[in-house]
């Protein structure tokens, strides 16, 4: 899908153990969505690599959401990446 939009994918991690993230949405009678996020999905297990450490040092910004923070492994990776951002 990334290639379709000409977004480079060489730094995308592929997890051979954990499935791709999936969020199940059920809309109730009042039209309000209810979200169910399965545990132990690939985005819970984002690892720190030499490439990502290099990238964050070259980045103009880093954007992340709350899901990356729900599992210890991905949360630790995020913290280490944030520590590597050069001071402006």
C-alpha positions as CSV (number, residue, x, y, z in Angstrom):
1,X,0.0,0.0,0.0
2,X,2.8,2.4,0.8
3,X,4.3,1.9,-2.7
4,X,1.0,2.8,-4.3
5,X,1.4,6.3,-2.7
6,X,5.2,6.4,-3.5
7,X,6.0,6.3,0.2
8,X,9.4,4.6,0.9
9,X,9.0,1.4,2.9
10,X,12.6,0.3,3.5
11,X,12.3,1.1,7.2
12,X,9.0,-0.5,7.9
13,X,9.4,-3.4,10.3
14,X,7.8,-6.7,9.4
15,X,7.0,-8.9,12.4
16,X,7.1,-12.6,11.7
17,X,5.3,-13.5,15.0
18,X,2.7,-10.9,15.7
19,X,-0.1,-10.0,13.3
20,X,-0.7,-6.6,11.9
21,X,-2.6,-4.2,14.1
22,X,-6.3,-4.4,13.8
23,X,-9.0,-2.4,15.6
24,X,-12.6,-3.8,15.6
25,X,-15.3,-1.1,15.6
26,X,-18.9,-1.7,16.6
27,X,-21.4,1.1,16.3
28,X,-24.1,1.0,18.9
29,X,-27.7,1.9,18.7
30,X,-27.0,5.6,19.4
31,X,-24.5,5.8,16.6
32,X,-21.5,5.9,19.0
33,X,-18.5,3.7,18.0
34,X,-17.0,1.2,20.4
35,X,-13.4,0.3,19.7
36,X,-11.7,-3.0,20.6
37,X,-8.0,-3.3,20.1
38,X,-6.6,-6.8,20.4
39,X,-3.4,-7.2,22.5
40,X,-0.1,-8.4,21.3
41,X,-0.2,-7.1,17.8
42,X,2.8,-6.0,15.7
43,X,2.7,-2.4,16.8
44,X,3.1,-3.6,20.4
45,X,6.5,-5.0,19.5
46,X,8.3,-2.3,17.6
47,X,12.0,-2.8,18.1
48,X,14.9,-0.4,18.2
49,X,17.3,-0.7,15.2
50,X,20.4,1.1,14.1
51,X,18.5,2.4,11.1
52,X,15.7,4.0,13.3
53,X,18.3,5.6,15.6
54,X,20.0,7.1,12.5
55,X,16.7,8.3,11.0
56,X,15.6,10.0,14.2
57,X,18.8,12.0,14.3
58,X,18.2,13.2,10.8
59,X,14.4,13.8,11.3
60,X,12.8,17.2,11.4
61,X,10.0,15.9,13.7
62,X,8.7,12.6,15.1
63,X,5.0,11.8,15.3
64,X,3.5,9.1,17.4
65,X,0.2,8.2,19.0
66,X,-1.0,6.4,22.1
67,X,-1.0,2.8,20.8
68,X,2.8,2.7,20.6
69,X,2.8,3.4,24.4
70,X,0.6,0.6,25.5
71,X,3.2,-2.2,25.5
72,X,6.6,-2.1,27.2
73,X,8.7,-3.0,24.1
74,X,7.2,-0.3,21.8
75,X,7.1,2.2,24.6
76,X,10.8,1.7,25.4
77,X,11.7,2.0,21.7
78,X,9.8,5.3,21.6
79,X,11.5,6.6,24.7
80,X,14.9,5.7,23.3
81,X,14.1,7.4,20.0
82,X,12.9,10.5,21.7
83,X,16.1,10.7,23.7
84,X,18.1,10.7,20.5
85,X,16.4,13.7,18.9
86,X,19.0,16.5,18.6
87,X,18.3,19.5,20.6
88,X,17.2,22.5,18.6
